[in-house]
Amino acid sequence: MTESAVPDSLAVRSRGTGLKLGRFRDLTLVPVIILLLIVGSFADPVFMTTGNLTNVLQQQSALALVVLAEALVLIAGKFDLSLESTVGLAPALAVMLVIPTSAGGFGLGVPVALAIPLCLLIGAAVGAFNGFLILRFQLSAFIVTLAMLIVVRGLQTGITGGKSLFALPPSFLYLGSATWLGIPAAIWITAVLFAAGIVVLRFFRTGRALYAIGGNADAARAAGIRVERVTWVVFVISGTLAAVAGMLETGRLGGISANQGDGWIFMVFAAAVIGGVSMDGGKGTILGALTGVLVIGLVENILTLKGVPGEWRNLVYGAIILVALMISRLAGGKAQD
Amino acid sequence: MTVTETAAVEARGITKRFGPTVALNDAGIVITPGETHALVGRNGAGKSTLVSILTGLQRPDLGEVLFAGEPSPPLTDRDAWRRRVACVYQKSTIIPSLTVAENLFINRQTERGPINWRALRARARQLLDQYGVAVDADSLAGDLNVEERQLVEIARALSFGARFIILDEPTAQLDGPAIERLFERMRDLRNQGVTMMFISHHLEEVYQVCQSVTVFRDARHVVTAPVADLPHDELVKAMTGEETQAYESKAREIDGGAKVVLSASGLRLKDRYEDVDLAVRSGEIVGLAGSGSSGKVGLAESLVGLRKPDGGDVTVNGTAIRPGDVTAALKAGLGFVPQDRHHEGFVPLLSIAENATMPIAHKLGRFGMISGERRKARATTMIQDLDIKTTGPDQPVGDLSGGNAQKVVLARALADSPAALVVINPTAGVDVKAKQSLLGAVEDATARGTGVLLVSDELDDLRICDRVLVMFHGKVVKDVPRGWSENDLVAAMEGIDS
């Protein structure tokens, strides 16, 4: 009798359909991507060529890795703004340790082969330090990483004297500039790392632990998940990913400017959030974040091809992100958070 | 007391301090296998601390916990703890963004290697079936209602193989029929030999499902006895340490010609309630009763403007209120205590003074400035009036116990001497004495001429009402004058009435 059709319980019961949509929530941006591809091919005949599309992917690979890193942190319910500065500092400091003074380095004579490991290590160290401040000192992730964004960028400007580094060892540039099987190595690397991210977060306990922590940290702790340790590891991994991104970007451009990565974090958040990763933690997928990156990349490419003047770029760019947000909101049917 | 068989669970000489406060002082509990054992005590008696010690979340400073005579496992071995004791905490440990299936097997989705989602869902369905939980394993846990979420937690807790389960205030957020269903389930579990520890503020529930009861007071163990040997009055005495009578409501004369201070006509909201007319006069307390799905809370929230009705009119103190406009309702002279005090009732980090004077801030100073002194003075009077247990008006409300926080919410509602007051479940999760001061404050306000609409799941609360409107499936079906019998009211709420 008490189970009879009553208003309050009816309201909750629409879940059957909600779930089926939910399964495709990762893919709510697919219509946007298709729309962009159509618009792009009408806008410029060059757009739909393999060369152009490969170019889009290569240009976005570094940004994509930072989005991957940020998505991990966001899903675990934290924040990392400092990633964009790590993109600059990690390759710059690593390279300066191995190149001679004449090329702008420290002239320490560290073997050139160590440049890449050092770069990754520096990224990991920045992530570990963020984690230390946030977890041990219990500081707000937002403010800590905002300060670290400034500190890390400042460190890079300090050691390089604000100058760009050009005389780089070829081995360091290799991964960012090489082509494997007709496709740039950077795309391969990014694809492999994304695939790993998708699989780990979908099919492994450690990956699912991120969702549990971001969704309800107390519940995760009660379930025996080592919340602090896992979160710390996430910060270290995302720092490392940012360093990889920095290395690929360095290889693509052939040099490290003082502002490499500067301002990326806005695009990174835009890509992650339109891709369905929640700023509140516990929601979103790596595949979704990837579609977010693709949207950003395609928009940028179309704007370049159409020759939109530089001073109007930001306006169009921002507006298109807002439209993408609205479309994914309508397609996903759930309130954004 | 001699224990003939080995206790299922025993805590001996437990002392636990948090900084300067002693949460448990040489307290203990003995629970025999197969019984449902109640743990009662006022807010701050140490119940929650005992729960976290019995479940291995906290280490006692002194004393030990024994399971079936064996010493408890080390705190780091969560799995060992979970095989011995399961707990449904007061605070939900469900992760809303994950599916029910994943919540059931959180952090043990697989032994090793990748997760097989199909197998996981199958295991989840099997587990839900085993405990007769009618919930779709694929749905998001965040979409479940409180009752379903609790059942999922119980199923998960038992799935570790524990034969001892702690239920920490499971009934606090459930309505009447859901509580009945929960009790039915608890009796089933008991028949299957599961030992339970049950915590509740509702003493009548203790008599309904428990065989023995342990009372804690001021961090100490006071008494353990079979429920049959401890009648209601003695139980209350053990909890409070003094003789207390059940709350006596005050008799009032209702002036039939008194001004109508809150009225609704033709009010309707799809799937909640329809065609509701009501009028509350100055100096009158009108109760609003009904099951959880009757729409009573939705109606009350529409009256204060928290919910926008589809149609109909609301007037407060003679002023017509635009639907869904809280500010206008407050301005017209309405005060309200929302259902969920944590959500809508107070700002936890702000002080008592700030929280309680929020609606009258404009009266405490000129040109948008707020005088700290005057605010403090007002808050101090409120603290005295409502007997709020606090270190002073500067203490953040988030640090207060449930009952005292609720008093702050009520103080805020009464701050501007409202003409009409809407109170939703004021005594939920509140202990006996706090309950009395809350109800007393409502009655005092009525004596000063306020007209009150009291929405409650608690029949005891409704005793102070001059008449009770009963809702069933979104309609007001009955207007019961003072002096009703419990059976009549419950029958009307369940729609059994002619």
Chai-1 contact restraints between the chains, C-beta under 6 A:
chainA,res_idxA,chainB,res_idxB,connection_type,confidence,min_distance_angstrom,max_distance_angstrom,comment,restraint_id
A,T2,B,P177,contact,1.0,0.0,6.0,A-B,restraint_1
A,V6,B,S293,contact,1.0,0.0,6.0,A-B,restraint_2
A,P7,B,D271,contact,1.0,0.0,6.0,A-B,restraint_3
A,P7,B,R272,contact,1.0,0.0,6.0,A-B,restraint_4
A,P7,B,G474,contact,1.0,0.0,6.0,A-B,restraint_5
A,D8,B,S293,contact,1.0,0.0,6.0,A-B,restraint_6
A,A11,B,D271,contact,1.0,0.0,6.0,A-B,restraint_7
A,V12,B,N145,contact,1.0,0.0,6.0,A-B,restraint_8
A,R15,B,S139,contact,1.0,0.0,6.0,A-B,restraint_9
A,R15,B,D143,contact,1.0,0.0,6.0,A-B,restraint_10
A,L19,B,D138,contact,1.0,0.0,6.0,A-B,restraint_11
A,F203,B,P114,contact,1.0,0.0,6.0,A-B,restraint_12
A,F203,B,I115,contact,1.0,0.0,6.0,A-B,restraint_13
A,R205,B,Q109,contact,1.0,0.0,6.0,A-B,restraint_14
A,R208,B,Q109,contact,1.0,0.0,6.0,A-B,restraint_15
A,Y211,B,L98,contact,1.0,0.0,6.0,A-B,restraint_16
A,A212,B,I95,contact,1.0,0.0,6.0,A-B,restraint_17
A,A212,B,I106,contact,1.0,0.0,6.0,A-B,restraint_18
A,G215,B,I95,contact,1.0,0.0,6.0,A-B,restraint_19
A,G215,B,S97,contact,1.0,0.0,6.0,A-B,restraint_20
A,N216,B,I95,contact,1.0,0.0,6.0,A-B,restraint_21
A,A219,B,T93,contact,1.0,0.0,6.0,A-B,restraint_22
A,A219,B,I95,contact,1.0,0.0,6.0,A-B,restraint_23
A,A222,B,T93,contact,1.0,0.0,6.0,A-B,restraint_24
A,A223,B,I106,contact,1.0,0.0,6.0,A-B,restraint_25
A,A223,B,N107,contact,1.0,0.0,6.0,A-B,restraint_26
A,G224,B,R78,contact,1.0,0.0,6.0,A-B,restraint_27
A,G224,B,N107,contact,1.0,0.0,6.0,A-B,restraint_28
A,I225,B,N107,contact,1.0,0.0,6.0,A-B,restraint_29
A,G282,B,S97,contact,1.0,0.0,6.0,A-B,restraint_30
A,K283,B,S97,contact,1.0,0.0,6.0,A-B,restraint_31
